[in-house]
Amino acid sequence: MAYTLQQLSDLEDIRTVKHRYFRGIDTADETLLETLFADDVSVEYRGGGYKVALTGKAEMLDFLMNSFNASAVAMHHGHMPDIRLTGDDEAEGLWYLEDIFISLDRRDVTTGTAIYRDRYRRIDGTWKIARTEYDRIMEVVQPLTDAMAITVHHLGKVGRRPEECGDVSHLITWFDKAA
């Protein structure tokens, strides 16, 4: 299939939106994240012992800013985008996620991969994430040991402090990992 210049431009704009999403969560850049989502964004993340479900940009930003806070260390990489334009202003995408999340509160390290399934919508000339969801491919949770030294902790400088964090537990369902 031959793409038009507009379609190639659209595909690159969509890739950039997702790249900004990963960078925005790892750096707690709320100003950047606010520009990436449709007002009615819907989200579902399914991991080894949790499911996150929420609707709306305000809930999404609240969840992200309270999750990627000063008590977390995070790295998210999105690989191998498979994006399909489904209309002039709509698209779908698959991304392979590779991530590390360290919770200093729980003293654990989660390493994993997942497949993101996204829907994008062009709103006022700008591509936005309209739906995002993932299912874990693998997830390993290990204790953070005293031998592990965190020598750089960006979220510790820019993320919300514990006293600034709100309660987002109503957005998360926890379940037994062995079930």
Sequence and secondary structure as in RCSB ss.txt:
>XXXX:A:sequence
MAYTLQQLSDLEDIRTVKHRYFRGIDTADETLLETLFADDVSVEYRGGGYKVALTGKAEMLDFLMNSFNASAVAM
HHGHMPDIRLTGDDEAEGLWYLEDIFISLDRRDVTTGTAIYRDRYRRIDGTWKIARTEYDRIMEVVQPLTDAMAI
TVHHLGKVGRRPEECGDVSHLITWFDKAA
>XXXX:A:secstr
    HHHHHHHHHHHHHHHHHHHHHHTT HHHHHTTEEEEEEEEEE SSEEEEEESHHHHHHHHHHHSSTTEEEE
EEEEEEEEEEEETTEEEEEEEEEEEEEETTTTEEEEEEEEEEEEEEEETTEEEEEEEEEEEEEEEEEE  TT   
   HHHHHS  GGG    GGGEEE  TT 
